[in-house]
Each structure stands twice: as structure tokens, then as C-alpha cells.
Amino acid sequence: MDTQPLLKHGLYFEDFTTGMEITTAGRTVTEADIINFAGLSGDFNQLHTNAEFSKETPFGQRIAHGLFILSVASGLANQTGFVEGTALALREIDNWKFSKPVFIQDTIHAEMTVIETTPMPLLKGGSITISVAVKNQHAEIVMKGSWKVLVVSRQMA
């Protein structure tokens, strides 16, 4: 997996081009992650928290919360630094599909591609639409969709 080096500051709206690719580092999901997320979210569904119950499901074991994995993907994206200090807001998450379960000890990363840039002069920046594929250690897509991020213009920095 080829990852981008960490940036010291984020990219400005003008720096983004259609087709630009960013790959995050990986992160291994732990049992503690799942239990902590259950506590934070209040989602103690047995698919996530009960090993014996989960053995009888089609998954055969506990699975990570889908929203936890989405959150981790967002954090991994942030760690690349590509919008560090230049993001105004995460505006939309579109067409998000949860394709495969993520299990304890799976390692995930996100592969992102800029698919659209739209100037928004009134907001002193622009909207970047990013296609996101979250993959496991077997290069299988576990979830995908797109994010729209508002990014400040260089003229406003």
C-alpha cells in the first residue's frame, strides 16, 4: 500500500484536481475499539458485543459497528493532513454503502479520489467531492461512498 507523506498544512481549494488520489495509513480494529464505541454511541447490539451470540450469526463472530469504521476512515483521512487547517466543514456523506463486515483484528485503510471540485466564492472556498473506498487487509472494499468537504480558498488564507 503506497501512502502519501504527512503534510504540514492542508491543501487549499485551488490545489485539488479531479483524479487526485490520497491513500491513508492502516489501522487495526481491536476488541477495545468496539466496546468503547458501544459505550460512546449506546449501541450495544449483540452483533458487536456478545461473542457467543455472534457465533450463531451469518458472520460467525463479532463485527465492528459500521459507523465506527466510517469514523475511523474519517480519522485516517484527517491524519494524512490533506485538509489540516483548510477544511471548513464536512458537508455531506452520500451513497454510503456497507459492503462487508469488519472483524476484530482486521486492518482497514481508505483510498480517496477527488471526483469533483466546485468553487463557492460566497463561502470563500469551494466544495471537494471525494470518492472514498474503505478496504481491509485483503484489499476488499468494506464500505464506500463519497464525502463533500468545504475547503478554504488560498486567497482567504
Residue pairs with C-beta under 8 A, 6 or more apart in sequence:
1 23
1 26
1 109
2 23
3 23
3 24
3 25
3 80
3 109
4 22
4 23
4 80
4 82
6 79
6 80
6 81
7 80
7 81
7 82
7 84
8 81
9 81
9 84
9 85
9 86
10 81
10 82
10 83
10 84
10 85
10 86
10 87
10 151
11 82
11 83
11 86
11 151
12 86
12 151
12 152
12 153
12 154
12 157
13 86
13 117
13 119
13 125
13 126
13 128
13 151
13 152
13 153
13 154
14 153
14 154
15 154
16 114
16 117
16 126
16 128
16 151
17 114
17 117
18 114
18 115
18 116
18 117
19 113
19 114
20 113
20 114
21 111
21 112
21 113
21 114
22 77
22 80
22 82
22 111
22 112
22 113
23 109
23 110
23 111
23 112
24 73
24 76
24 77
24 79
24 80
24 109
24 110
24 111
24 112
25 76
25 79
25 80
25 109
26 76
26 107
26 108
26 109
26 137
27 72
27 75
27 76
27 107
27 108
27 109
28 105
28 106
28 107
29 64
29 69
29 72
29 102
29 103
29 104
29 105
29 106
29 107
29 108
30 104
30 105
31 62
31 104
33 64
33 68
33 72
34 48
34 49
34 62
34 64
34 65
34 68
34 104
35 49
37 43
37 48
37 64
37 65
37 67
37 68
37 71
38 44
38 45
38 48
38 49
38 65
41 65
41 67
41 68
43 65
43 67
45 65
46 53
46 54
47 53
47 54
47 57
47 59
47 62
47 63
48 62
48 63
48 64
48 65
49 62
50 62
51 61
51 62
54 60
54 61
54 62
54 63
55 61
59 101
59 103
61 103
61 104
62 103
62 104
63 101
63 102
63 103
64 101
64 102
64 103
64 104
64 106
66 98
66 143
69 102
69 108
69 134
69 142
69 143
70 93
70 96
70 134
70 143
72 108
73 108
73 110
73 132
73 134
73 143
74 90
76 108
76 109
76 110
77 110
77 112
77 132
78 84
83 149
83 151
86 151
86 152
86 157
87 149
87 150
87 151
87 152
88 123
88 125
88 150
88 151
88 152
89 149
89 150
90 147
90 148
90 149
91 127
91 148
91 149
91 150
92 146
92 147
92 148
93 145
93 146
93 147
93 148
94 145
94 146
94 147
94 148
95 145
95 146
96 143
96 144
96 145
97 143
97 144
97 145
98 142
98 143
99 140
99 141
99 142
99 143
99 144
100 136
100 140
100 141
100 142
100 143
101 142
102 108
102 136
102 142
106 136
106 137
106 142
107 136
107 137
108 134
108 135
108 136
108 137
108 142
109 134
109 135
110 132
110 133
110 134
110 135
111 132
111 133
111 135
112 130
112 131
112 132
112 133
113 130
113 131
114 128
114 129
114 130
114 131
115 129
115 130
115 131
115 146
116 127
116 128
116 129
117 126
117 127
117 128
117 129
118 126
118 127
118 129
119 126
119 153
120 126
120 127
120 150
123 150
124 152
124 153
124 155
124 156
125 150
125 151
125 152
125 153
125 156
126 150
126 151
126 153
127 148
127 149
127 150
127 151
128 148
128 149
128 150
128 151
129 146
129 147
129 148
130 146
130 147
130 148
130 149
131 144
131 145
131 146
132 144
132 145
132 146
132 147
133 141
133 143
133 144
134 141
134 142
134 143
134 144
135 141
135 142
136 142
